[in-house]
Structure formats: C-alpha cells, structure tokens
Amino acid sequence: MKKILFLGLFGLMAAVTYAGGYRVSLQGQRSLAMGHTGVAVVNNAELAFFNPAGLVYLENKLNIAAGASAVFSSVKYQNSEFGLSSQTNSAVGTPFYAYGSYRINDWLTLGLAAYTPYGSSVEWPTDWSGSHLVNNIDLQAIYIQALASVKISDKLSVGGGPIYVNGSVNFNRNLSRTLTDIEGNRANVTVDASGVNAFGWSASAMYNATEDLRFGINYRSEIMVEAEGGDADFENIPNSPLTPFEDTQFDASLPLPAELSVGVSYELLDKWLFAFDYNRTFWDVYKSLDLDFAKPAIPDSQNPRNYENSSTYRFGLQYLANQTVTLRVGYYFDESPVQSGYFAPETPRNDAHGFTGGLSLNLNDRFSIDASFLYNRYEEVNESYAPDPSDFPNYDGVPFEGTYKTSAFIPGLGVTYKL
C-alpha cells in the first residue's frame, strides 16, 4: 500500500498538447484546417498564438478571431492474454480561443489572447481492469496572454508577451485492484484542485524575405504549475492500520515544457499558399510527478513519467477559390513523448497522424466564417506502465499493460472580424 497513490492528473496537463498527456492543438480554425500551421502565415488574429510578431503586418486596424471545437474521442483497451477489454465513454470536449489585435501606429500593434491549450475529459467504465490507475479525469486550463508586435522594418518584426494560466482538475481512481470496505465497495480516491495559477512568456520573430516568402519563429517558455492545498477525498476505506487513508490535502508541482516552433510559407500565383511548421517540445523536464500529502500517516507518492523530447511536423495548403470561398487542407505527424514502459491509461496515446481540412466563407469585407475538421489517428500500441526500478527505486506499483487504439474526430467553427 505504500506507493498505492498513483495519480496522473497533471500528466494530462503536461502533455493533451495532442501529445502524451495531451496538448490540445486547436488554437485556430484557419490554422487547424492547414495542419495547425501558422508560424509564418499572415492570415488573421490567430497569429496571436502562432506568431505574435506577425500581428503588425495585418492590414486592418482592428482584427478579431474567435471559435471553438468539439472533441469526439475514443480509446479502446484490450489484453488478449487475460481476455480483458474496455472502451472510454468520454464527454465531448469544447476547447475555445479568442484573439484580438489593435494597430497603434505603423510599427506597433497590441493584442490580447485567451485560449485553452490544455483540457480533456477521459472516462473509463466503472471497475474496468485499469481502475487502480484511473477511472475518470476532467481537466480545464485557460491561458491569457497580453501581446505586443513591433515592426523593425518592412521585412522584420518581433513580438511576444507574458502568459497567465488558470486551471482546475478533478481525478478519480481506485486505490488498488482488490481493496474494498466490509461491504465490498471498491476503495477509491478523488483528487480536486482548482484555482491553479502559473506564469510564463513567449517571444517570436517574423522575416519577410520576399513578397511571397516568409519565415517565422516562436518560443513559449517552460511554465511551472504549482498545486497547493488541493483536496484528496478517500472513500470506502477499510478500517485497518494497514490502510491509513483519510481525507486530506496535497501539494504537487509540474513543469509544463518549453516549446520552439519554426515555420515557412510561400505564396504561388496569388491563389495558392503553402505552409510548413516544425514544433519541438522539450518534454525531458518531466521526469516524475511527486505528491506531498498533508497528513504524515499517508505516504508521499512518486509517479514516474520519464518523458523525452518530441517533434511535430506540420504541412498546410490554402487555395483562394474566389472572393467568397477559401479552401484549406493539411497533415501533421505528432511524435509521442512517452517512452516504452511508461504508458499510463489516463493519457493513452502513441504517435499520431492528423488529417485536416476546412474553409472560410467571406460574407463581406469585414466578416467571415471559418470551419475546420481534424481526424486524429494514433498508431496502435501494445505497451505497459512498469517504470524501470533502476531509474525509480522508490516506485513499487503493479505493472499494467495492454493494447490501445485511440482516435479523435474534431469539427470546429469560428469567426473572423476586421475593421
């Protein structure tokens, strides 16, 4: 029972960056339709997320972009050796974004961004075979960023600003595969943390080599998330000195990794636009999630993750069909940061292929409707959660393994306004 409190709540925050724990790559309908590219694309206020340096090149004085997506995801688990199988029944996620920029003068544009890069809802059936690791998890995180974009010359600009994060998480799992109270009810714990705040920053640059060729770079800093005084609610605990679990509070911290993105775009024949982005996420800072419980009788918990740095390769294509309709398609390959032996079912994913598409309908000179869709197909993986004892000698949890099939279909809708 010593290390029974395995919690993956912040593992989800660190990686639904659709990667590992998963960062939700849904920060703009136009960009998403083009494979979620945008570091070197001057299109609308979505630049507030992808490359703030480009905001100063937008033609209009006021630019606004806002939208939301609906995440329909499914995870299937199977262990053929023991005849076990299960499937998630997760609620529909609704990540959103809202960006605005205002040109002060020819060389300075200010902006404000609100978006949800971390957020997910995963729910497994009650008492499935991995219930000692996770039953359900609900995560919400909102990023708010103030921005400045400065034109150094007609070819070069820089931008960025501070980031404020506010989030919450609710997580439930059984304490073990067999532990029950005297009436046979499974012992479980619910962890809840709200009002979790953190700060970071971003910096970017854009270079216009020619009228048709652009280069961009954007860096988002590591953010240390601190949860202090979260609530841990234990239920159906048997009355025994061997199970000293009772309601208490906990502290935990987690580094959200730094991310570097570079991109290039090229316009051809005034109708076609090609974009390529490369993202590098520095996951190697995420070695372990350690929980410190307020009551000394409850042992602190070490939960190895041992993530490694990962890359995402993104491709996008845009076609101006006419003054009203703009068409877009894209593809990306997203490497998982999860190493073999560290595959936890609260973040069930492997390398992913993202297929995207969408369009914009320009209703008039000021207002347009943007639509996108994403089909995310994860490569099937047969893996386990069984940390290497030579790296984590204090962890003595029970190994858990099986085959996972994960997929997600995500339609989205947004609006663009300029004045």
CORQUIMO-V607289 format. One record per residue. RES is the residue in one letter. PHI is phi in degrees with one decimal (* if undefined). D_LAST is the distance of its C-alpha to the last C-alpha in Angstrom with 1 decimal. Layout:
# CORQUIMO-V607289
res->(RES/RES)
phi->(PHI/PHI)
d_last->(D_LAST/D_LAST)
This chain:
# CORQUIMO-V607289
res->(M/K/K/I/L/F/L/G/L/F/G/L/M/A/A/V/T/Y/A/G/G/Y/R/V/S/L/Q/G/Q/R/S/L/A/M/G/H/T/G/V/A/V/V/N/N/A/E/L/A/F/F/N/P/A/G/L/V/Y/L/E/N/K/L/N/I/A/A/G/A/S/A/V/F/S/S/V/K/Y/Q/N/S/E/F/G/L/S/S/Q/T/N/S/A/V/G/T/P/F/Y/A/Y/G/S/Y/R/I/N/D/W/L/T/L/G/L/A/A/Y/T/P/Y/G/S/S/V/E/W/P/T/D/W/S/G/S/H/L/V/N/N/I/D/L/Q/A/I/Y/I/Q/A/L/A/S/V/K/I/S/D/K/L/S/V/G/G/G/P/I/Y/V/N/G/S/V/N/F/N/R/N/L/S/R/T/L/T/D/I/E/G/N/R/A/N/V/T/V/D/A/S/G/V/N/A/F/G/W/S/A/S/A/M/Y/N/A/T/E/D/L/R/F/G/I/N/Y/R/S/E/I/M/V/E/A/E/G/G/D/A/D/F/E/N/I/P/N/S/P/L/T/P/F/E/D/T/Q/F/D/A/S/L/P/L/P/A/E/L/S/V/G/V/S/Y/E/L/L/D/K/W/L/F/A/F/D/Y/N/R/T/F/W/D/V/Y/K/S/L/D/L/D/F/A/K/P/A/I/P/D/S/Q/N/P/R/N/Y/E/N/S/S/T/Y/R/F/G/L/Q/Y/L/A/N/Q/T/V/T/L/R/V/G/Y/Y/F/D/E/S/P/V/Q/S/G/Y/F/A/P/E/T/P/R/N/D/A/H/G/F/T/G/G/L/S/L/N/L/N/D/R/F/S/I/D/A/S/F/L/Y/N/R/Y/E/E/V/N/E/S/Y/A/P/D/P/S/D/F/P/N/Y/D/G/V/P/F/E/G/T/Y/K/T/S/A/F/I/P/G/L/G/V/T/Y/K/L)
phi->(*/-58.3/-112.0/-74.0/-86.7/-83.8/-124.1/-107.4/-60.4/-83.6/-59.2/-67.3/-63.4/-77.0/-118.2/-42.9/-111.6/-10.7/-152.0/60.7/-104.1/96.1/-86.6/-81.5/-84.8/-141.0/-100.9/168.4/-69.3/-65.6/-67.1/-62.6/-61.0/-103.5/72.7/60.8/-90.4/169.0/-67.0/-125.3/-114.0/-96.2/-126.4/-153.9/-69.8/-59.9/-57.0/-56.7/-93.6/-77.2/-164.5/-56.7/-60.1/-79.6/-59.4/-69.0/-93.9/-66.0/-71.6/-88.5/-69.6/-116.8/-134.0/-133.1/-138.2/-148.1/-178.0/-152.1/-127.9/-116.5/-97.3/-107.4/-125.8/-145.3/-126.9/-111.6/-117.2/-149.8/-126.3/-67.4/-63.0/-109.8/67.6/-106.6/-155.0/-164.2/-147.5/-71.1/-130.7/-85.6/-69.1/-72.6/-85.0/-134.5/-65.3/-136.5/-150.1/-150.8/-126.7/-146.8/-138.2/-139.6/-79.3/-79.2/-154.9/-65.8/-114.4/-135.4/-128.6/-107.9/-147.9/-142.9/-133.4/-134.4/-156.6/-124.4/-77.3/-126.4/170.5/-164.8/-134.8/-123.0/-134.4/-95.2/-60.6/-60.6/60.2/-69.3/-67.2/-106.7/-66.7/-75.4/-104.1/-164.2/-103.3/-156.5/-148.8/-133.6/-122.4/-133.9/-146.1/-120.9/-101.6/-126.2/-135.5/-91.1/-133.2/-137.6/-124.8/-121.7/-88.1/-79.0/-156.5/-64.8/-103.4/-128.6/-142.2/-131.9/-166.9/147.9/164.0/-76.3/-121.2/-114.1/-118.2/-132.0/-150.9/-151.5/-150.5/-129.7/-139.5/-134.5/-156.0/-78.9/-74.7/-161.6/-76.7/-130.5/-67.1/-138.7/-83.6/-65.5/-94.5/88.3/-80.5/-66.3/-69.7/-146.9/-133.8/-116.2/-109.5/-134.8/-135.4/-131.8/64.7/-80.1/-118.0/-158.5/-132.4/-153.1/-160.0/-138.4/-142.7/-150.0/-149.3/-136.8/-127.2/-97.1/-66.1/-140.6/-65.9/-107.3/-116.9/-129.6/-126.6/-143.7/-145.7/-142.4/-122.9/-115.7/-72.4/-64.8/-122.9/-90.8/-92.4/-116.7/-106.4/-121.7/73.2/-68.1/-97.6/-117.4/-110.2/-99.7/-131.0/58.6/-86.5/-66.6/-81.0/-155.2/-61.3/-79.9/-125.6/-83.6/-99.2/-150.3/-54.7/-158.2/-119.4/-145.0/-120.9/-156.4/-138.3/-151.8/-83.4/-81.2/-70.5/-69.3/-138.0/-117.7/-127.3/-126.5/-151.6/-141.4/-135.8/-141.3/-99.1/-128.8/60.0/62.9/-121.7/-105.0/-135.6/-108.1/-135.6/-135.6/-123.7/-122.0/-113.9/-121.5/-109.9/-92.9/-71.2/-66.3/-74.9/-96.1/-92.8/-160.1/-103.2/-112.4/-113.2/-111.1/-88.6/-68.3/-88.4/-59.1/-67.9/-92.9/-66.5/-62.9/-124.1/-107.8/-128.3/-61.5/-123.3/54.9/-66.0/-125.2/-59.2/-138.9/-124.6/-130.0/-113.9/-123.1/-131.2/-143.0/-138.7/-123.3/-133.1/-85.5/-67.6/-162.2/-67.1/-100.0/-115.8/-122.8/-106.4/-143.4/-141.9/-167.7/-153.6/-145.1/-117.2/-116.1/-75.4/-81.7/-84.4/-81.6/-87.2/-58.8/91.9/-128.5/-91.3/-102.1/-74.6/-79.6/-135.6/-80.8/-154.8/-130.3/-54.9/-126.0/-111.5/-109.2/-112.6/-128.7/-167.7/165.1/-156.8/-122.7/-111.5/-85.4/-72.7/-160.1/-69.1/-110.2/-126.2/-142.5/-108.2/-114.5/-128.7/-149.2/-144.0/-135.6/-111.5/-105.8/-112.7/-91.3/-65.7/-59.7/-136.6/-109.0/-143.5/-138.3/-108.9/-152.4/-55.1/-66.1/-63.8/-70.8/-90.9/-132.0/-65.9/-88.6/-94.9/-135.1/-71.8/-83.0/-61.7/-142.1/-142.7/166.6/-105.3/-118.2/-122.9/-125.0/-149.7/-149.5/-120.1/-136.7/-84.5/-146.1/-141.9/-149.3/-132.4/-125.7/-131.6/-140.5/-147.1)
d_last->(62.3/61.5/58.3/57.5/54.1/51.9/48.3/45.3/42.5/40.9/41.7/39.0/36.5/37.4/37.1/34.7/32.7/33.9/36.8/40.1/39.1/35.8/32.4/30.0/27.9/25.1/22.1/19.5/19.9/18.7/20.9/23.7/24.0/24.7/27.5/25.3/24.6/21.7/23.2/22.6/19.7/16.2/14.4/11.8/12.1/15.7/16.6/17.0/20.2/21.4/20.9/18.9/19.8/17.4/14.2/14.5/14.4/10.9/9.3/5.7/6.1/5.1/6.7/9.0/12.1/15.1/18.3/22.1/25.2/28.7/31.5/34.8/37.4/41.2/43.9/47.5/50.4/53.9/57.1/59.6/62.4/62.5/61.0/57.9/54.6/51.5/47.9/44.9/43.5/40.2/37.5/34.1/31.8/28.1/26.3/22.6/19.6/16.4/14.3/11.5/10.7/9.7/10.7/13.6/14.8/15.6/18.0/16.8/14.2/15.0/14.7/16.4/18.0/20.4/22.4/25.9/27.7/31.1/32.2/34.7/37.4/40.7/43.6/47.1/49.8/52.1/55.0/54.0/55.9/53.3/52.9/54.4/51.3/48.5/48.3/44.6/41.7/38.3/35.8/32.5/30.5/27.1/25.6/23.2/22.1/20.5/19.2/19.0/18.2/20.1/20.3/24.0/23.7/21.9/23.9/24.2/22.1/23.2/21.7/22.9/23.8/26.2/26.5/27.9/29.6/30.9/33.0/36.0/38.6/41.5/44.2/47.6/50.6/54.3/56.5/58.6/59.7/62.7/62.5/62.9/64.2/67.6/66.2/64.6/61.0/59.0/58.3/54.6/52.1/48.5/46.4/43.4/41.2/38.1/36.0/36.4/34.3/33.8/31.8/30.8/28.5/26.8/26.5/25.0/24.7/23.3/25.1/24.0/27.4/26.3/23.3/24.4/25.9/24.5/26.3/25.3/27.2/26.5/29.2/29.3/32.2/35.1/34.7/37.9/37.8/40.5/41.8/44.2/46.2/45.1/47.3/49.8/51.5/54.7/56.2/59.6/61.2/65.0/67.2/68.5/68.7/67.3/63.9/62.9/59.4/58.0/54.7/53.3/50.3/49.2/47.2/45.6/43.3/41.5/39.6/36.3/36.5/34.5/32.5/31.8/29.5/29.3/27.6/27.3/25.1/26.0/24.3/26.8/26.7/22.9/23.2/24.9/23.8/26.5/26.1/28.9/28.9/32.0/32.1/35.2/35.8/38.6/40.3/43.7/43.1/43.6/47.4/48.3/47.2/49.7/50.0/51.8/53.2/54.2/57.6/60.1/61.9/58.9/58.8/55.6/54.1/53.2/51.0/50.7/47.6/48.3/44.9/44.5/41.5/39.6/37.2/34.6/34.0/30.8/30.0/27.0/26.3/23.2/23.6/21.1/23.2/21.1/17.6/17.7/19.7/19.7/22.9/23.9/27.3/28.8/31.9/32.9/36.3/36.4/39.7/41.1/42.1/45.0/48.4/51.4/53.2/50.2/48.6/47.8/47.0/44.3/42.2/43.8/42.3/43.2/41.5/38.6/37.2/33.6/32.7/29.0/27.0/23.9/21.2/17.6/17.0/13.9/13.9/11.4/8.7/6.1/9.1/12.2/15.4/17.2/21.0/23.7/27.4/29.8/33.6/35.3/38.9/41.0/44.3/47.3/49.0/52.5/52.4/53.7/53.0/56.0/55.3/57.7/60.2/60.8/57.1/57.0/60.6/59.7/58.0/60.5/58.4/59.4/58.0/55.9/55.2/54.2/52.0/48.3/46.1/42.4/39.5/36.0/33.7/30.1/27.5/23.9/20.8/17.2/13.6/10.4/6.9/3.8/0.0)
